[in-house]
């Protein structure tokens, strides 16, 4: 992939701030994008690492959750999923924001452009995480409440296996088909995995043994408990998503 032009480099330790006249040309747009990329590429490698993105974000704004906010940005930038952000990927991501500034006659201030683009992505990432996390917490509480009504307080529910399930399919999965970034594991991936784990009608002996091994791995007592919890978690995710979407217009 092509490297950022040499004229687009920025000074060490600072975010480049570019000013343009209100009459912005396509060259101004391209230069602003290249300057934004170069301001993050501190080692001059021509690609951006996760660490460089995190450092740049911390210079631009105050982050409440740096690790996960950086993950959301990298998930949006890293189109080919190789763990590095290439100039073409960065261009595709940032161009709509730069173009919006240019077409409205705004100054092409690199710092403001990146903050606006990143803030939108971070907000979406936080909503996606809340959907999964709040769904998990509510499902765990619901399961514990049902257990207490059935078994009484003399037999408290062991929630450790639920947290191992959470780690395995969302927070830190070791499955080779799991997306690289946590942001990409929200939504469809988690729902698909919950669908798979709810299914107790496995077609082959091999599949049944694999499921037994999985139950043992996370410490879940049996398939019935796993199915019930996955159903509850999936339902809470859907309910949270619907609530966030708000009422439909008629």
Secondary structure, DSSP 8 states (H G I E B T S, - for coil): -----GGG---TTS-------SS--HHHHHHHHHHHHHHH-TT-SSEE-HHHHHHHHHHHS--SSHHHHHHHHHHHH-TT-SSSEEHHHHHHHHHHHHHHHHHTT----HHHHHHHHHHHHHHHHHHHHHHHHHHHHHHHHHHHHHHHHHH-TTS----HHHHHHHIIIIIS---TTS-SSHHHHTTHHHHHHHHHHH----SSHHHHHHHHHHHHHHT-S-HHHHHHHHHHHHHHHHHHHHHHH-----
